Amino acid sequence: MHFTNHSHQNPNSFMLMGIPSLEASHFWIAFLFCSMYALAVLSNMAVLLVVHSEPVLHQPMYLFLCILSIIDLVLCTSIVPKLLALFWANAAEITFEACAVQMFFIRGFSAIESGVLLAMAFDRYLAICRPLHYGLLLPPGAVGKLGAAAVFRGLGLMTPLTCLLARLKYCSQVVAHSYCEHMAVVKLACGGTQPNNIYGIIAATLVVGTDCICIAFSYALILQVVLGLSSKEARIKTFGTCSSHLGVILLFYTPGLFSFYTQRFGQHMPWHIHILLADLYLIVPPMLNPIIYGMKTKQIRDGALRFLKQGTAQS
């Protein structure tokens, strides 16, 4: 695939390079991404259908899980279809508007997911530390309000980041990435990128830093209560209700932070590793999140089995 750089103040389109040094493997890598995307879509849709069809699951914990599934569907869908078109059909061109929209959805919904994970940590704190007041402090209607707050915060913080792209003068149209990753696009500018860089770091650090601190504080209080329980079985059972959420938190934050900061400070890491990590970060968590909850949460497993039995009986 051959690209030519041109200087444009306001380019009509960009050209996505894919994964440098692995161009010969694009066709086969796409099969892996396609399989992971299909599993992510099917598993998250299954969670949504199970929770919708089981009235007993209409509780804050499972409603938050539904919000998480919707966010994961948006995140992986914002990248995979275009990525498959690039790898299988060499459809490297993407309009400036489509690039900005893709970047907005990726950054915005990643910030929303961080907020939802914080709300889920608050839910676990109330369920374990304030069980007698759980229903009063977190009624089902509060889930929608917390979800809306996460949406407004995430999109509100990431909208200026996307708008800042329009003020840049671009010296190249070739994006050295498989999607419109913010820093990869900013690097195409001829200069004046300091506001973009500073705001990007501040916004990401503000969202992730604040949420991680609050989540850690919630789990410190939870751990204090769990360690105060009289029996070992009670401690294991109580903390086991948090294991799925902890797994999802680690799966979301660890590769995300690693990818974000190595993009800026990991100059010695091969570029194709950067890009593979960034691609997998948007595909692997949406694929594994519903599986983690499905394996660790008995209510989800039982609901899925009943849903499958009903579908088999009707057919």
Beta strands, then each sheet from edge to edge (+ up, - down):
strand 1: 13-16
strand 2: 93-95
strand 3: 174-175
sheet 1: 2+ 1- 3-
end
